[in-house]
Amino acid sequence: SNSGRSLLSLQMGWFWILERLCNRSYRRAEPVQRLLVHSDLPHNKDWYADCDFNIVEDMKRLGVFDNTYTGSSSDLADITVEQTIDENMTVNNVDINLCSLRMQWNPHIFADLLEICFRLSRFASECMKEIVGFSADTCNDNSLHTEQVSIDFDENNNGGQNGVVVSRLKSSLKSISLVFNSAIDDLPLFSITLGRSFFEVESTNDDSIAVSVNVGDVRIETQLADCVCSTYSVIFGLKESLIEDNTSLLTLKYKKGKAVNVEYQEKRKDKNSFVEAYANIDLSPVRVIFIQAQILNILEYLTSGILGTLTSQLASSAAAVAVDV
């Protein structure tokens, strides 16, 4: 039979990365352990800081590693891939559900991480060169044989008799937050949060496509609660009254193909006209707070703390490569 169904499921639980890199720019005498990237954990980071970030022991206490554990096992991601084939069509479905992820950005810490990644890549490339050189010396041309294989695809057996293939991708995100910390004392300065987002795309093998994007909220807020009034802490974001109503900041719908003409046939004034594509964008009211000192601090951090860190590290890496050459 040419019908069948296959299913692949992947669930990712709690996720965290700890760092304790030494940095001379800190005012502390010794480096302090901190969470660099983490998902939703059973307790907040302050709770784990009091117990020296012994997160594994807390997981054991909750029975996460026991076979009888019935709690959530997809606190980071839940991915499902399904394919259904029958006589008329093939349907491919991919569902990606992401929960919360929080990242901490410190210019010096990420410069050190980039340096570590660069050294690892150089070490890996040198090892590959030695392996390839050893293989070239031990193997001659006569010991290697290549053969071309041609595969003929049956066009009539592509997704059933009619050759209809439908592919769907659905992705949802609860929230992702990036906190920008000071390079001097590692205190949080401001954060960017993307929350309640949804993405869906459906395509067929007749070049028809439908895309739907929903962005719940994008918030830029300062973390300096002692220096800024709470009324002005949110620099950019959806209005508070709309958040309570679960209103989305941005909604985008795009369609292309034969389905557009069928769906919007009644809306066209000229019935003989052809609609190739259709797009609809809805933008909800947003709140913007402009305080010159805040904006200047953000721009300075973006140029020095982010772009400056990346460009300086790339320059030093290129210089190291030039010395080796």
C-alpha positions in Angstrom: 0.0 0.0 0.0 1.2 3.5 -0.7 -0.5 5.0 2.4 1.3 5.6 5.7 1.9 7.9 8.6 5.2 8.7 10.3 5.7 10.8 13.5 8.7 12.2 15.1 8.5 14.0 18.5 11.2 15.9 20.4 10.8 17.5 23.8 13.5 19.5 25.5 13.2 20.2 29.2 15.1 22.7 31.3 18.1 24.4 29.9 20.8 26.6 31.4 24.4 27.7 30.9 26.6 28.9 33.8 29.7 31.0 33.4 32.4 32.0 35.8 34.9 33.8 33.6 37.4 36.1 35.2 37.3 39.7 34.0 39.6 42.5 35.1 37.1 45.2 34.4 34.8 44.0 37.2 35.1 45.8 40.5 34.8 42.4 42.3 38.0 40.8 43.5 37.0 37.4 42.2 34.6 36.3 39.4 31.1 35.4 40.5 29.1 32.5 39.1 26.0 33.6 37.2 23.4 32.3 34.7 24.3 33.2 31.2 21.4 31.6 29.3 18.5 29.7 30.8 14.9 28.7 30.2 12.1 28.7 32.8 13.5 27.0 35.9 11.6 25.7 38.9 13.0 28.7 40.9 14.3 32.1 39.9 18.0 33.0 39.5 18.1 34.7 42.9 17.0 31.5 44.6 19.7 29.5 42.9 22.3 32.2 43.6 21.8 31.6 47.3 22.5 27.9 46.9 25.6 28.4 44.6 23.6 27.6 41.5 23.3 23.9 42.3 20.5 23.4 39.9 21.1 19.7 39.3 20.5 18.9 43.0 17.3 20.9 42.9 16.2 18.8 39.9 17.0 15.6 41.8 15.0 16.9 44.8 12.0 17.5 42.5 12.4 14.0 41.1 12.9 15.2 37.5 15.3 12.3 36.7 12.9 9.6 38.0 11.0 7.4 35.7 7.8 8.2 37.6 8.1 12.0 37.1 4.8 13.4 35.7 5.8 17.0 35.5 6.4 19.1 32.4 9.2 17.8 30.2 9.0 20.4 27.5 9.8 23.6 29.3 12.2 24.7 26.5 10.8 23.2 23.3 8.3 20.8 22.0 8.9 19.8 18.3 6.7 17.4 16.3 7.3 16.3 12.7 4.5 14.3 11.0 4.0 13.0 7.5 0.8 11.5 6.1 0.7 9.9 2.7 -2.4 8.6 1.0 -3.5 7.9 -2.6 -4.3 11.6 -3.3 -1.8 13.7 -1.4 1.1 14.0 0.9 0.8 16.2 4.0 3.9 17.3 5.9 3.3 19.0 9.3 6.0 20.5 11.5 5.0 22.0 14.9 7.5 23.9 17.0 6.4 25.2 20.4 9.0 27.2 22.3 8.6 28.4 25.8 10.7 31.1 27.6 14.4 31.7 27.2 16.4 34.4 28.9 19.9 35.5 27.9 22.4 37.8 29.7 24.7 40.0 27.5 27.9 41.4 29.0 30.5 42.8 26.5 33.6 41.4 28.1 32.0 38.0 28.8 30.9 37.5 25.2 34.3 38.7 24.0 35.9 35.9 26.0 33.4 33.4 24.7 34.1 34.5 21.1 37.8 34.1 21.8 37.2 30.6 23.1 35.1 29.6 20.1 37.8 31.0 17.8 40.5 28.9 19.5 38.3 25.8 19.3 37.7 26.4 15.6 41.4 26.9 14.9 42.2 23.7 16.8 39.5 21.8 14.9 40.7 23.1 11.5 44.3 22.1 12.3 43.2 18.6 13.3 41.3 18.3 10.1 44.3 19.4 8.1 46.5 16.8 9.8 43.8 14.1 9.2 43.4 15.0 5.5 47.2 15.2 5.0 47.6 11.8 6.6 44.9 10.3 4.4 46.5 11.8 1.3 49.9 10.3 2.1 48.6 6.8 2.9 46.1 6.5 0.0 46.9 6.6 -3.7 44.7 7.5 -6.5 44.2 3.8 -7.5 42.7 2.9 -4.2 39.8 5.4 -4.6 37.0 4.5 -7.0 33.9 6.7 -7.6 30.8 5.7 -9.4 28.0 7.8 -10.6 24.5 6.6 -9.7 21.5 8.0 -11.5 18.1 7.9 -9.8 14.9 8.2 -11.8 12.0 9.7 -9.9 8.5 8.7 -10.9 6.8 12.0 -11.3 3.4 10.3 -11.1 4.2 8.9 -7.7 4.8 12.2 -6.0 2.2 12.5 -3.3 -0.4 10.2 -4.8 -2.0 10.1 -8.2 -2.6 13.8 -8.4 0.8 14.7 -7.0 -0.5 17.1 -4.4 2.0 17.9 -1.6 1.0 20.1 1.3 3.6 21.4 3.7 2.7 23.2 7.0 5.0 24.8 9.5 3.6 26.1 12.8 5.8 27.8 15.4 4.9 29.5 18.6 7.0 31.4 21.2 6.0 32.2 24.7 8.8 34.8 25.3 12.5 35.4 24.7 14.3 38.1 26.6 17.8 39.6 26.2 19.2 41.5 29.2 22.1 43.9 28.5 24.4 44.2 31.5 27.0 46.8 32.4 30.6 45.9 31.5 31.8 47.5 34.8 29.7 45.9 37.5 27.5 43.5 35.5 24.3 45.2 36.7 21.4 45.1 34.2 20.9 48.2 32.2 17.9 47.5 29.9 16.2 44.5 28.3 14.4 43.5 25.1 11.6 41.0 25.3 9.7 39.3 22.5 6.6 37.6 23.7 3.4 35.8 22.6 4.5 35.3 19.0 3.2 32.9 16.4 4.3 31.9 12.9 2.5 29.7 10.4 3.2 28.9 6.7 1.5 26.5 4.4 2.7 25.8 0.9 1.7 23.4 -1.9 3.5 22.1 -5.0 1.5 24.4 -7.2 3.4 27.4 -5.9 0.5 28.4 -3.6 1.6 29.8 -0.2 0.0 31.3 2.9 1.9 33.0 5.6 0.6 34.2 9.0 2.8 36.1 11.5 1.6 37.3 14.9 3.8 39.3 17.2 2.2 39.7 20.6 4.5 42.3 22.0 8.0 43.7 21.8 9.1 45.5 24.9 12.3 47.6 25.5 12.5 48.6 29.1 15.2 49.9 31.5 16.3 47.8 34.4 17.5 50.8 36.5 14.6 51.0 38.8 16.4 53.3 41.3 17.2 55.9 38.6 14.0 55.9 36.5 10.4 56.3 37.5 8.4 53.2 37.0 6.0 55.1 34.8 8.8 55.6 32.2 10.5 52.3 32.6 9.0 50.9 29.4 10.7 52.7 26.5 8.8 50.9 23.8 6.0 48.4 23.8 2.3 47.7 23.5 -0.1 49.8 25.5 -0.9 48.4 28.9 -4.6 48.3 28.3 -4.1 46.2 25.1 -1.8 43.7 26.9 -4.6 42.8 29.3 -6.9 42.1 26.3 -4.2 39.9 24.6 -4.0 42.2 21.7 -1.1 41.6 19.3 1.4 44.3 18.4 1.7 43.1 14.8 -0.4 40.8 12.6 0.7 39.9 9.1 -1.1 37.7 6.6 0.2 36.9 3.1 -1.3 34.7 0.5 -0.1 33.8 -3.0 -1.4 31.4 -5.7 -4.7 30.0 -6.9 -6.4 30.2 -3.4 -6.2 34.0 -3.4 -8.4 34.3 -6.5 -11.0 31.9 -5.0 -11.0 33.6 -1.6 -11.2 37.2 -2.8 -13.3 36.7 -6.0 -16.2 38.5 -4.4 -14.1 41.5 -3.3 -12.8 42.2 -6.7 -14.5 44.9 -8.8 -13.3 43.4 -12.0 -14.2 39.7 -12.0 -11.9 39.0 -14.9 -8.8 40.4 -13.1 -6.2 38.1 -11.6 -4.9 38.6 -8.1 -1.4 37.2 -7.8 -0.8 37.9 -4.1 -2.5 39.4 -1.1 -1.1 40.9 2.1 -2.8 42.4 5.1 -0.8 44.1 7.9 -2.4 45.2 11.2 -0.4 47.3 13.7 -1.7 48.0 17.1 -1.1 51.2 19.1 2.3 51.3 20.8 3.7 53.3 23.6 7.0 55.2 23.1 8.8 57.0 25.9 11.6 59.4 24.8 14.0 60.5 27.4 17.2 61.8 25.9 19.5 60.3 28.5 18.0 56.8 28.1 18.2 56.9 24.3 21.8 58.1 24.3 22.8 55.4 26.7 21.1 52.7 24.6 22.8 54.0 21.4 26.2 54.1 23.2 25.7 50.5 24.4 24.7 49.3 21.0 27.7 50.8 19.3 30.3 50.1 22.0 28.9 47.1 24.0 27.6 45.1 21.1 29.0 46.2 17.7 32.3 47.2 19.3 32.7 43.8 21.0 32.0 41.9 17.8 34.2 44.0 15.5 37.1 44.1 17.9 37.0 40.3 18.4 36.8 39.8 14.6 39.7 42.1 14.1 41.9 40.3 16.6 40.9 36.9 15.1 41.8 38.1 11.6 45.2 39.4 13.0 45.9 36.1 14.6 45.2 34.3 11.3 47.4 36.7 9.4 50.3 36.0 11.8 49.9 32.2 11.1 49.9 32.8 7.4 
